[in-house]
Amino acid sequence: MSDVIYTTNLTKAYGQVLAVNNLNLSIAKGEIYGFLGLNGAGKTTTIRMLLGMITPTSGVCYLNGKRVNPGNINIWRDVGYIVETPYSYPELTVKENVEIVRKLRGITDRNCVSWIIKKLNLEAYTAKKAKHLSMGNIQRLGIAKAMIHKPKILILDEPTNGLDPAGIVEVRHLLTGLANNEGVTILVSSHKLDEISKMATNIAIIHKGKLIKKINGDQLENQLHKSLLVDGKDRTAIQQILSQAGYKVSIKKETPSSLQINQKDAVNNPGNIATLLVHANHPPTLLKVEKEDLEMYFLRTIKETGGDQNE
């Protein structure tokens, strides 16, 4: 088995509810695999089964070719993880929290503590108690503890929660560097479509426990529907001008409402629309390319794949 992370018909039922339903994943060495789904889709349940925290109702999962089961404890030496909230000892400092993980992992090199603190940009908070950290730095601390033993597999559940935009970029660069330069295999679950699309080599989309789509990371951006939103002081006149110029104009019903054009020519060249309206003495007060969000993309994907949005 060449795949580093592999599942076959992985299923978890809670009574009559299938939290995960016959899930098949295959993730190769050095991949950043985006695991996308809305909240409650089954992402965390899948991760818990991969990590042996809960037992599947049926199906199997493998890490590095070894089946995940309670007796196979050596499997975790090469795995780092975050599941939901990265908990820390609140009364201990950042350094003390990391030092505890070093000891629990049996790492003899004490320099790894300062190394990982520096790598996650936590040096300014070394002596600060975990309970006084911001949400973003709590997340950094969680990632540091997951990476301190330099694992070959990283399984991260919503790793950028609480991070500011700069922190999100740092974590993205960190993960891509680990995958590209060190061959680390990374499974990242998220409900943030934009962020996953910027770093994932492959993406699996899960909805209500079912895998509904697999896609190459580079292809995701091209699959998102985009539209050009236009508005001005005299919306009726603007709509008439655009229609006469050959554009198919509709009214966006969501609040705040505006005119909407879905044609690629308009989306890719909004400057042409602005020029047209300015020359017609109706300059736009709004000219914005809008990309569908994760929820809309999901609902459209479900419909296109024959799924039932209300199942």
Buried (B, 14 or more C-beta within 10 A) or exposed (E): EEBBBBBBEBBBBEEEEBBBBBBEBBBBBBBBBBBBBBEEBBBBBBBBBBBBEBEBBEBBBBBBEEEBEEEEEEBBEBBBBBBEBBBBEEEBBBBBBBBBBBEEBEBEEEEBBEBBBEBBBBEEBBEBBBEEBEEBBBBBBBBBBBBBBBBBBBBBBBBBBBBEEEBBBBBBEBBBEBBEEEEBBBBBBBBBBBBBBBBBBBBBBBBBBBBBBEBEBEEBEEEBEBBBBBBBEEBEBBBBBBEEBEBEBEEBEEEEEBBBBBBEEBBEEBEEBBEBBEEBEBEBEEBEEBBBEBEEBBBBBBEEEEBEEEE
